[in-house]
Amino acid sequence: MTGWNYQEPEHHASTGLPISILLLSVLGISAYLLVGGSLTGGERVGSKVYLPVAQTQDH
């Protein structure tokens, strides 16, 4: 065990855990969106825009 010194900071960090958490998050969000899209029946509902009524001033 001459190569391991537990008193010094780690020099070679492992990137496996952060990358796996990131990939699992992306897959979870994608699955959520796909399931949500399939549950809506695929019907496209148009958006309605309500414009404010123009007011005129009488002098």
Buried (B, 14 or more C-beta within 10 A) or exposed (E): EEEEEEEEEEEEEEEEEEEEEEEEEEEEEEEEEEEEEEEEEEEEEEEEEEEEEEEEEEE
